[in-house]
Amino acid sequence: MPEFIHHNKLYYNPVEFAMDRIGGTWKMPILWRLKGGKVLRFSELKKAIPKITDKMLTTQLRELEAHGFVLRQVYAVVPPKTEYSLTERGQRAIQVIELIREYGLELMQEEGIEA
């Protein structure tokens, strides 16, 4: 497959494109916490992923929302309430994350690392 440009960014293959959308340290763990139809508030996600900073969680949620993986629902109440859930695209990503997770566990086991 030839290289291609999307939104002024050069990609060399589909794997690179997919990893740009869901890769990195935090995007897959965020998506994973929302699997199974869960609807979580920012504070609940933060609690579920304690090592992530507020700024990084905000950034990653915005990127996941912009790329169609996460739905952000804001309620006009006092105090303001915002909830996050997976879109259909986000739900499809869970299948990929499950495979990567299983493979990672296999690799860890092969190298004598306890999960």
Secondary structure, DSSP 8 states (H G I E B T S, - for coil): ---EEETTEEESSHHHHHHHHH-SSSHHHHHHHTTTT--EEHHHHHHHSTTS-HHHHHHHHHHHHHTTSEEEEEE--SS-EEEEEE-HHHHHHHHHHHHHHHHHHHHHHHTT---
